[in-house]
Structures are given as structure tokens and as C-alpha cells.
């Protein structure tokens, strides 16, 4: 461990005798800054219609930063401060390597990408301030060294620079990209695209589960791992697409209800409820209990509204062949939720021993455990992808309807 890294950590971290007020403040930032940044980006996408493609690019940069940083951390293998006994972990965290910091990588990638675009520099400054505060907070609560967050900031800057270079090359690549995407878009507009996509995820889950922990590290499937974080990011991307894409078939109330449910799925996947309400909403202190009950009531109202709308739409259809592609994909989404719930309720599998392939009779049980975990996590990853597919199909269906209406008017 570098002496400067240790000296900076000693100066910045809470250690074993933190100030209670500062610790509460730092913990709130460490746990809630990601959601605050997501809210800022959602506001920017809602208020600045012309900048919505930029918001999507920022999300893509954040997703790339998350995946790359976790791969680098797994390769470097540098332990976190609380894993070395230098400080307690004042907020819950898994036992994974910490260099570079994923939070720093994602937030600085988004901040620098926004700062490179003049109309979004004010939003970029807000995200940058949140990134700096988050870096301090995560060092203070004992889950990162200063070099971890510095490496994350450098990685975020590199990803933003790569995105800028890609943007500069885009005008030359645009015609070829449009021609290459035309055929896949026609395939995605088909009602069978959703079930076929789920089949691809099922095959991927079988391959990942059967190759863990041999070719694939177990950390990929663990709580707060790459698959889970990717699922949360894709849910947030689906919400932003819902805000950005014009969908003639959905009213504003429909879009609001869908957005509420997608955010609820994202929060559940990120274990937001456990971080804020513990074991159960109705076991929390009274103010949190009322807040949790209000959140649950809003989610239930959104689900009820959508169920009513889906029932009315299904009754209007005289046969399954009349269902629009996005309706078939939405039904597939519901079926996958049911499968994920069943997998989640199955008895927990025994932990895999470190020497899996020399453990004799226990190896088959451990492999079954990894396979079940893989199916659960990767099917949950399929859900936001299905949501994005349904939004795309609704947009393409709306374009076809508008074109057909124009043709009818021209012949009238």
C-alpha cells in the first residue's frame, strides 16, 4: 500500500471514532448520490427536449464506466479499507476490490461528458459537485481509499474523451450506421422479438451459470455486482426513453404509471428499500413507515391503472393476432417477472467451496446453486431490456400508424 494513500485515508476517513453528525451526512451522500444524479438527469431530459440524445449518451458513458471499472478492480484486486481493518464499514458494502471506485468512474464520466456540451454545462457542474462529494463521503465511511476515487475520476475522464472522439467521427459514420440498423430495427418491430430475446437471455444464463466460477468469477452475479448494477442502469435508461420518445398510443397518465413502476423495479434491484427501511417498511420508525406506505400506495395505484388499461385493450382485441408488438412484449415482461419471483422463492443453494472442482460430492450442488443464481439475475437483467424493446416497438408502431394515416388522407 502506498504511504501517501494511507496518509490521505487517515486524514479524510472517519475511522473508529467518527462524528455522529458528519457520519450521518456522509452516509446519506454515499448511499443516495446516485439517485440524486439520476433525478437531475431525468429533470434535464424532461425540461430540455433538444438535449435528450445527450442524456442518453451520458447514460451510455455511465454504463460503460461501471462495467470497465469493475473489470479493472477485479483484475487489480486491491482490498478496501474496512477489509484491511483500517476502519469499520460505516455503510453496508460487499467484499470486493475497490480500485478504481465504480461510483467515481460513473459520476465523473457523466459529469465530464456533460461539461463537454455547452448547453448542458450547468447540469454537468451539478453532477461534478455530486461526484466530488461522493468521493469524500465514500472515503469517510471507510469503503474506499483516496487513490480508488482518484483512479475512478481518471477513468471517467478517459471515457468522456473517448465519447467526444466518437462524436467527432459520427458524421462520417452516420449513413453506414443507418443502413446497417435498418434490418435489425425491422426485426425488433416484430411481436415475436420479445420471446426470442428472452430465449437468448435464458441461453446466456445457462452458459454463465455452468461456467461459474471456472471461466466467470462469482462476483459477476453477487449483490451489487456488474449484472445487478447493469439492471439498475437499464431501468433508468428505460425511464429516460419513456420521457424522451414520443408515443402516440400512450397518454401522459399511462407514461407516468409506467415510469413509476420502472423506478420501483430499479429501486428494488438496487436494494433501496433495505437501505432505507431495513427488514420491513412497517417495522421502521413512524415517519419512515408513513413515507414507505405512501410510496407503496403510489406504486399500487400505478399498477392498478396499467392493469385496467391492459384489460380494456385486450378486450378490444378479437384475436391474439391483432395484438400490437409492444403488447406481446409487455406480456412477455409479466411472464419473466413471474419466473424471476419463482426463482427468488426457491430454497437457497449451498455456498460454493473455494476449491469447487476438487470438492468431490459438493461440487454438483455448488454448480446447481450457481446455475439457479445465474437464471435469477440474468432474467432480472432481461426485464429492463424488454421494457426498452416495448418502448421502441411502440415508437415504430406509431410511425407506421402516422404513415398509414397520411396515405389515407392523400387518397381521400
N, C-alpha and C positions, 0 to 999 in steps of 0.2 A: 504494500500500500504506500503511495507517495506521501511523504511527510506533509507537503503543502495541503493535500486533500484532507488529511486527518486534522491539521491545524484549522483549516476553514470550517470543517464539520464541528469541531469543538467550540468554535466561536459562534456558529449560527444555530446549532441544534439545541433542543430543549433539554436533552439528556435525562437524567434520573430525577431532577428536581425542577420541573417546569413551572412557570407562572400559570395558574389556572385560567385566567382571563385570556392571556396570549395563546394558550394551548387550545381553548375553545375557538378562538378566532382562526388560528392556523388550521385546525381540523376541519372547520367549515369550508375554508378555501380549498384544502387538499381534496375533500370529498365532493364539493359542489361546483368547482370552477368549470368542469367540462360541460355541465348542464347549463351554466350561465353563458358560456360561449355559444352553445347550441341555440339558446334563446336569442342571443344577439344576431346570429346568422339568420335565424328564422324571421326576426324583425326586419333585417336588411332585405331578405328575399321578398317579404310582404310589401314593404314600402317602396322598394326601388326595382320596378319591373325590368328595366333595361339591364340591371346588374345580376339578374338571376343566373345566367350562364356562368358568371364569375363565382357566384356562391357554390354552384355545382363543382367548378374547378377547385375551389378551396376544400370542399369535402373530399374530392378525389386526392388532393395533396395530403390531407389529414389521414385518409385511409392508407395511402402508400407509406406515410411516415410511421404509422402504427405497426404495419407488418414488417417493414425493414428494421425498425428499432428493436423489435422483439427477436428477430433472427440474429441480429448483431449481439444482443445481450446474451442469448443462449450460447453463441459461439465464444464470447469473451468469458462468460461465467464469473463475473465479479460479484461477490455477495453484497447484500445490503447491510447498513449499519446495525440494525437490530439482529441480523443473523450472526453478526460477529460479537454480540454482547456489548456494543458501544453505546446503545441506547435502547429503551423499550420501543416497540412499535405502538405509537400512541393512537394510530388508526388501524383497522384491520387490513392485513395485506398477506398475499401468498409468498411462499418461499421460492422466489425466482430471482435470477440475476438482475442487476439494476443498471448496468451501464450499456447503452445510454438510456436515459429516462424516456419512457414512452409518452408520458404526459407532456414533457418539454418538447419532444420531437414533433408531436402532433400540433401543439398550440403554436410553436414558433413557425412551423411550416405554414399554418393557416395565416398567422399574422404577417409574415414576410410576403406571402402571395397576395394578400390584400393591400399591403403597403406599395406593392409594385404597380397597382392600378389606381390612378389619380382619384376617380370618383368614390373609391372605397377606402381611402386612406384614413378617414376618421374611424371607420369600423376596425380597420387594421390596428390603429393605435389602441383602441379599447381591448382587442384581443391580445395585443402585445403587453399591455399593462397586466391583464389577467395572467398571461404566461409567466411574467416575472414574479408576480405574487404567488403563483402556484409553485414555482421553483423554490422560492424561500420556504413556503409552507411545508412542502414535502421533505425538505431537508430538516426543518424544525421538528417535525413529528417523527423523525428517525427512520424514514424508509428510503432515503437517498443520500448519497454523498454529493458535495458540490460539483465534483467532476462528472457525475452522472448527468446532472441537469445541463452542465456546460456542453457535454457531448451531444445531448439531445438538441440543444439550441443550434449547434453547428450542423447536425444532420437536417434539421428543419430548414435552415438557410440553404443547404445544398439542394434539397428537394424543390424549394421555391425557385432556385436558379434554373434547375432542370425544366421546370414547368414554363418558365419565361422563355427558355430556348425553344421548347416545343411550340409555344405560342408564336414565336417569330417564324418558325418553319411551316406553320399551319396553312397560310395562304397558298403555298405551293403544293401542299398535300391534300387540300380540300376536295378538288374534283375526283381524284383517285379514291379518296376515302368514301365519298358519297356513292360512287359506283360500286365499291366493294360492300357497302352496307345495305344496298337496295334489296338484294335477295334474302339476307338474314332477317330484315325487317318484315318482309312478306311472310316468312316462316313464323315469326313471333306473333303475327296478327292472327294466326290460325287458332281456333278454340282448343286444339289438341296440344298446343305448346306447353300449357301448364302441367298436365300429367306427364308429358315427356320430360320436362325439366325436373320434376320430382323423381322420375326414374333415374335420371343422371345423378342426382344427389344421393339416391339410395345406393347406386353402384359405387359412388365415391366413398360413402360411409362404410360400405363393406370392405373396400380396399384399405382405407385408413385404419379401421379397427383391426383388420387382420395383419397389418404391418406395424402396429404399435405394441411395444416400444422398440421394435427392431430398427426399421428404416425411419420411423417418425417418433420424435420424442413425446412422452406422455404430457408434457407441458402444453402441447397444442390444444388438448381437449379439456384442460383443467379450468376451474373457475377463474375468471378474469384473464383467460388465455387468448391467443390470437383468434380462435373461432368465435368465442363469445364476444370479444371486442368488435370483430368484423360484423357480427349480427347486429349489435347496437348501432354501429355506424350506418349500416344499410337501412335500418329502420328510420334513422334520422334523415337519410337521403330520400327515402320514400315520402316522408312528411314534407320535405322541401319540394320534391317533384309535384306533390299534390297541390302545394301552394303556387307553384310556378307554371304548371301546364294548364292550358285552357281546356276544360272538359265540359262540353255542351250537355252531356247526359246527366250531370250531377249538379244539384242545387248547392248553394252556399252551405245550407244546413247539412246536406249529405257530406260535403267535403270536411266540414268541421267535425262531424261524428267519426268519420274515417280517421282523420288526423288524431283525435283523442285516443282512439283505440290503438293506433300505431305507436303513439307516445307511451301508452300504458304497457304495450308489449316491450318497448325499448327499456322502460324503467324496470320492468320485471326481470328482463335479461341481465341488466346491469346491477341487480340486487339492490336497487334504490330503496325498496320497501324495508329490507333488512337493515340497511344503514340508518334509516330514519325512524323506523317503528319497532325494530327488534324482532322478537318472536311473533308478535301479532299486533295488529292495529288496536284492538280493544284491550290489550294489556299495557299500552303506552300511557304516559301521563295524560290528564284530561284535555289540555289544549291540542296535543298531537292526535288524540283519539278523535276529537271533533274534526280536525283537519283531514285525517285519514278517512273518516266517514263521508266527508264532503267529496273527497277525490273519488271514492268508490261509487258514490251516488252519480257523479258526473259520468264515470265510465259505464255504469249500468244504463243510464239514460241514453248514451251514445249507442251502446249495443242494442238496446230495445228499439231505437229509431231505425237502425240499419236492418234489424230482423224484420220489422214491419215493412220496410221498403222492399226488402228481398222477397217477402211473401207476396206482396202486391204484384211485383214484377213477374214472379214465377207463375202466378195465377193468370196473368195476361198472356202467357205463352201457351200455345196449344200443343206444342210438342218440344222435346229436347232439341230438335234440330233448329228450332228458332232462337235458341239461346245465343246471345252475343258472346264473342270470345272472352271478354272480361268477366262475364257472369260465370262461365265454365272455370276460369282461373280462380275466381273468388270461392267457388265451391271446392276446388282443389285445396285452396288455402285452409278452409274449415276442416277438411279431411286430414290434412297434415297436422293441424293443431290437435285433433283427436288422437292421432298416432303418437305425437310428442307427449301428450298427457299420460297416455297408457305407459309409454316407456319410462316416464318420470316416476310413475307409481309402482313400478316393478321393484322387488326387493333389491337392496344394494348388493353389488357384487364384491367379492373379497378383493382386497388391495393386491396389486401385483408385486411380487417379491423383486428385489433388485436383480437377482440372477435368474431371470424369467426362464431362460432356455436351459437352465441346469437344475430347475427346481422340481423335476420329476412330476409327480401326480398333480401338483398345484398349478402347473403351467397351463393346462387346459382351462381351469376355472378362471385364471387371470386373463387368458385370451378372450373368453366369453365376456368377462367384465369390460374389457377394452372395446369389444365389438358393440355391446349394448350402449356404452357411453358414446361411442362414435355415432351410432344411429341417432341417439337423442340429440347430441349437439349439432350434427350436420343437418338433420331435419329441421331443427330450430333455425339454422342458418338459411334454409330454403324458404322460410316464411317471408322475410322482407324481400327476397328476390322475387317471389310470387307477387307480392304487393307492387313492386316496381313494374313487373310484367303486366299486371292488370291495368295500371295507370297508362302504360304505353299502348296497350290494346284499346283502351277507351279513347285515347287521343287519336289513334289511327282509324278507329270506327267513326269517330266524329268527323274526321277529314273526309272519309268516304261518303258519309251521310250528307255533308255540305256539298261535295262534288255532285252527288246524285240530285240534290235539290236544285243546284244550278242548272244541270242538264234539263230537268223537268221544266224549270221556268223558261229556258230558252226555246223549248218546243211548244210552250203554251201559247 
